[in-house]
Amino acid sequence: DPIELRLVDDGGHEVALAHPAQRIVALAPHLTELVYAAGAGGQLVAVGRYSDYPPEALSKPVISDAFTVNYEALAKLKADLVLVWGSGTPERIKSKLRSLGVPVYEIEVRNVAGLADTLRRIGRLAGTEGVAQARAQAITNDWAALRATYAGRRPVRVFFQLWDAPLMTLNGQHVISSAITACGGSNVFSELPTLTATVSWETAVQRNPELVMTAGSASEPARPGRWAEFKQVSATRHAEFGRIEGDLISRSGPRFVDGARELCVAIDRARQGAPQAAISAAKAAVAAH
């Protein structure tokens, strides 16, 4: 077949397809979400573990977890496109898939412009450009509105806590850091050399964050944990510990701006030192949106 589609992926590899992909495999939950958002959920034949959104994704066969792929099952599916996560799918898995001759497309989202672009590219690969383009535009517009809302407000020092033992955070290149910046926050560890890194409590305390954010189940309250020991830290003194729904903000997928909106509410609360009543009102406003 003549090659109809040529696209370069986020790893710099050219992917060539004779026709739009009809049997797509997505090896991570956010990639699954992106395929649905691009209008190609019906063409998805298998997914990575924990692909639980949208709810229809739960009916798809699971073919991989973070470290392994069931290659036998993959061969039987006759997939014509496998989407892999640039910084999350191990290199050995990417190499093995390429050696099997399956078209592999690597995705690495670092910001909302990249997110919108990724949706458009998936739309091209799957032949669902119309839906993908509309969703990309909606996300771009929502993001611009969010940035405009919080532009010019007093910067707030934010520590985004990925883990507490050891203490882990993220750098300025991480997609979550782009949300911190958009909300008028400043990531106190933006200069770290890697996307995620372990830091010492001593250094974290010196950076004196005004807000400590965690991602997880939003139904569970944010707890200060070891931060309670450090009364000299602004976040500890003012009890500014926020928690947002992990799947929204941690998956660099189509719901990212919804997560960023929640993050902005927490940052604004720390900015104003607002009492709990204001938080409930802000949460209600986010829910109403």
C-alpha positions in Angstrom: 0.0 0.0 0.0 1.2 3.5 -0.7 2.1 5.5 2.5 -0.7 7.9 3.2 0.3 9.3 6.6 3.8 10.3 7.8 4.2 11.8 11.3 7.2 12.3 13.5 6.5 11.3 17.1 7.7 13.0 20.3 10.8 10.7 20.4 11.9 11.9 16.9 10.8 8.7 15.1 8.9 8.8 11.9 5.8 6.7 11.8 4.3 5.8 8.4 0.8 4.4 8.0 -0.8 3.3 4.7 -4.2 4.3 6.0 -5.7 5.7 9.3 -5.3 3.3 12.2 -8.3 1.1 12.8 -6.8 -1.1 15.6 -5.2 1.1 18.2 -3.4 0.0 21.4 -2.7 2.6 24.2 -0.1 1.5 26.7 -1.0 4.0 29.5 -4.2 5.5 31.1 -3.6 9.0 29.9 -3.0 7.7 26.3 -6.3 5.8 26.5 -8.0 9.1 27.6 -6.4 11.0 24.7 -7.6 8.4 22.1 -11.2 8.7 23.4 -10.9 12.6 23.4 -9.6 12.5 19.8 -12.8 10.6 18.8 -11.1 7.2 18.2 -12.3 5.2 21.2 -14.2 2.9 18.9 -10.9 1.9 17.3 -9.1 1.1 20.6 -8.6 -2.7 20.8 -6.5 -2.9 24.0 -5.2 -0.6 26.8 -2.6 -0.4 29.6 -3.6 -1.2 33.2 -5.5 1.4 35.2 -7.2 2.8 32.1 -10.4 3.6 33.9 -11.6 6.8 32.1 -13.9 7.3 30.3 -15.9 4.5 31.8 -16.1 2.7 28.4 -12.4 2.1 28.7 -13.0 -0.4 31.4 -14.5 -2.8 28.9 -11.2 -2.9 26.8 -8.8 -5.8 27.2 -5.7 -4.9 29.4 -2.5 -5.8 27.6 0.2 -4.1 29.7 1.2 -2.6 33.0 4.0 -0.2 33.7 6.8 -2.7 33.1 5.4 -5.6 30.9 3.4 -6.1 27.7 1.7 -9.3 26.8 3.3 -9.6 23.3 1.4 -12.8 22.4 -2.0 -11.1 23.0 -0.7 -8.1 21.1 0.2 -10.2 18.1 -3.3 -11.8 18.0 -4.9 -8.3 18.1 -3.2 -7.4 14.8 -2.8 -3.8 16.1 -1.9 -1.2 13.4 -0.8 1.5 15.9 0.6 1.3 19.4 0.8 4.5 21.4 3.6 4.5 24.0 4.4 7.0 26.8 7.8 8.8 26.1 9.0 9.0 29.7 6.9 6.2 31.1 7.1 3.2 28.8 10.5 1.5 29.4 12.9 1.7 26.4 13.2 -2.1 26.2 9.4 -2.3 25.5 9.6 0.4 22.8 12.5 -1.4 21.1 10.8 -4.8 21.3 7.6 -3.4 19.7 9.6 -1.7 16.9 11.5 -4.9 16.3 8.1 -6.7 15.9 7.3 -4.3 13.1 4.3 -2.7 14.8 3.9 1.0 14.1 4.8 2.6 17.4 4.0 6.3 18.2 5.7 7.9 21.2 3.8 10.6 23.1 5.3 13.0 25.7 3.1 15.8 26.9 4.9 18.6 28.8 2.4 21.5 28.5 -1.1 22.3 27.3 0.1 23.4 23.8 1.7 19.9 23.5 -1.5 18.3 24.8 -3.6 20.0 22.1 -1.1 19.2 19.5 -1.1 15.5 20.6 -4.9 15.3 20.3 -4.7 16.7 16.7 -2.0 14.2 15.8 -3.9 11.3 17.2 -6.9 12.5 15.2 -4.7 12.4 12.0 -3.4 9.0 12.8 -6.9 7.6 13.5 -8.8 9.6 10.8 -10.9 11.5 13.4 -9.5 15.0 12.7 -12.8 16.8 13.2 -13.5 15.6 16.7 -9.8 15.8 17.7 -9.5 19.4 16.4 -12.6 20.5 18.2 -11.5 19.0 21.5 -7.9 20.5 21.1 -9.5 23.9 20.5 -11.8 23.6 23.6 -8.8 22.7 25.8 -6.7 25.5 24.4 -9.6 28.0 25.0 -10.2 26.7 28.6 -6.5 27.0 29.3 -6.3 30.6 28.0 -9.3 31.6 30.1 -7.7 30.0 33.2 -4.4 31.8 32.7 -6.2 35.1 32.1 -8.1 34.7 35.4 -5.0 34.3 37.5 -2.6 36.5 35.6 -1.0 39.3 37.6 -1.8 37.9 41.1 0.8 37.7 43.8 3.1 34.6 43.2 2.7 31.8 45.8 5.6 29.4 46.6 4.3 25.9 45.9 5.9 22.6 46.8 4.2 19.8 44.9 4.7 16.6 46.9 4.7 13.4 44.8 5.8 11.2 47.7 6.7 11.7 51.4 9.3 9.0 52.2 11.5 9.7 50.5 10.4 13.2 49.8 9.8 13.6 46.1 8.8 16.5 43.9 8.9 17.7 40.2 10.8 20.2 38.2 9.8 23.1 36.0 9.6 21.0 32.8 6.9 18.8 34.3 3.4 19.3 33.0 2.1 19.9 36.5 4.6 22.7 36.9 3.0 24.4 33.9 -0.3 24.4 35.9 1.4 25.9 39.0 2.8 28.7 36.8 -0.6 29.3 35.1 -2.2 29.7 38.5 0.3 32.3 39.5 2.3 29.9 41.6 6.0 29.3 41.6 7.4 25.8 41.8 10.0 26.0 44.6 12.1 23.2 42.9 11.7 24.3 39.3 15.5 24.1 38.7 15.9 20.3 39.3 17.6 18.5 36.4 15.1 15.7 36.1 11.3 15.7 35.8 10.9 14.1 39.2 13.5 13.9 41.9 14.1 13.1 45.6 14.9 16.2 47.7 16.0 16.5 51.3 13.6 17.7 54.0 16.2 20.3 55.0 16.3 21.9 51.5 12.5 21.7 51.2 12.1 23.5 54.5 14.6 26.2 53.5 12.5 26.9 50.3 9.7 27.8 52.7 6.7 26.9 50.6 3.4 28.7 51.2 1.4 25.8 50.0 2.2 22.0 49.9 0.1 20.2 47.3 -0.4 16.5 46.9 -2.4 14.5 44.3 -4.5 11.5 45.2 -8.1 10.7 46.0 -9.7 14.1 46.5 -12.2 12.5 49.0 -9.3 12.1 51.5 -8.3 15.3 53.3 -4.8 16.6 52.8 -2.6 15.8 55.8 0.5 17.8 56.9 2.4 14.6 57.7 6.1 15.4 58.6 5.6 19.1 57.6 3.9 19.6 61.0 7.3 19.4 62.6 8.5 22.5 60.8 6.6 25.4 62.3 9.0 27.9 60.5 7.4 26.9 57.1 4.7 29.2 56.0 2.4 26.3 54.8 2.7 24.7 58.2 2.0 27.9 60.1 -1.1 28.7 58.0 -2.2 25.1 57.5 -2.0 25.4 53.7 -2.1 21.8 52.6 -4.0 21.0 49.4 -5.0 17.8 47.7 -6.3 17.4 44.2 -7.7 14.5 42.3 -4.6 12.7 41.1 -6.1 11.3 37.8 -6.9 14.9 36.7 -3.6 16.5 37.2 -1.1 13.6 37.2 -2.3 12.1 33.9 -1.2 14.5 31.1 -4.5 13.9 29.4 -7.7 15.7 28.3 -8.9 16.4 31.9 -5.6 18.2 32.8 -7.2 21.7 32.7 -9.9 20.5 35.1 -7.1 19.5 37.5 -5.3 22.8 37.0 -8.5 24.7 37.8 -8.6 22.9 41.2 -4.9 23.7 41.8 -5.6 27.4 41.1 -8.3 27.4 43.7 -5.9 26.0 46.3 -3.1 28.4 45.3 -5.5 31.4 45.5 -6.7 30.2 48.9 -3.0 30.3 50.1 -2.6 33.7 48.5 -5.5 35.1 50.4 -5.1 33.0 53.6 -8.9 32.4 53.1 -10.9 30.5 55.7 -12.5 27.1 55.1 -15.8 28.6 54.1 -14.3 30.3 51.1 -12.8 27.0 50.0 -16.2 25.3 50.0 -17.5 28.2 47.9 -14.6 27.9 45.5 -15.0 24.1 45.2 -18.7 24.6 44.4 -17.8 27.1 41.7 -15.4 24.6 40.2 -18.0 21.9 40.3 -20.6 24.2 38.7 -18.1 24.8 35.8 
